[in-house]
Amino acid sequence: MEDFTLELSYSIDEDARFGHKAEDSSFFGYKTHIAMSDERIITASVVTTGEKNDGNIYRN
């Protein structure tokens, strides 16, 4: 059996946050939210930290 070394790296980005793609899947970083027209043309985009909800962020 071969020996192996497990190396973990941690981000030093103080603004990034943990988010979840699914109940059992997470990530560390950011999300990109886009708004599209009926013709599927991107009309707006916003980058948020990973923990933000995927709901409609363009509403006030």
N, C-alpha and C positions, 0 to 999 in steps of 0.2 A: 504494500500500500504506500502510495507516495504521500509525502508531507506537503502541505500547502499553507500559504499564509493568506489570511483574510485581511484585506486592507480596506478600511472605511475612510471616506473623505467627507468632511463636513463643510458646508458652504459658509463663507464668512459674510454673505450678503445679509445685512441686518434688516432689510425690508422684505425679503421673501418670507412666505408663510406656507405651512402644510395645508394641503387641500385634499379632497377625495374625489376620485373619478367614479368609484363605486363603493359599496359598503365595505368591501375587503381590499380595496386598491387605493393607495394614497400617493401623493407626490409632494415635492418641495419646490416652490417657485412661484410662478405667476400664471395668470389666465388672460387670454385675449378674448374680448367680447366684441362681436360685430353686429351691426344693424344692416339689413339688406332690403332693397326695394322688391316689389313683386316680380321685377325682371331679373332678380338675383344679382343686382349690382350693389356692392358694398357702399353704404352711404355714411357710415360712422364706425369708429372703432375706439375701444378703451382697453387699456391694460390695467389689471388689478392684481392684488396679491392673491395667492392661492386659496385662501379661506373664504373668499367672497362667493355668495350664492350665484348660481347660474340663471336666476330669474331675470326679469326685464330691468336692467340697470339704467335704462334711458328714461324711465318715468321718474317724475319728481315725487 
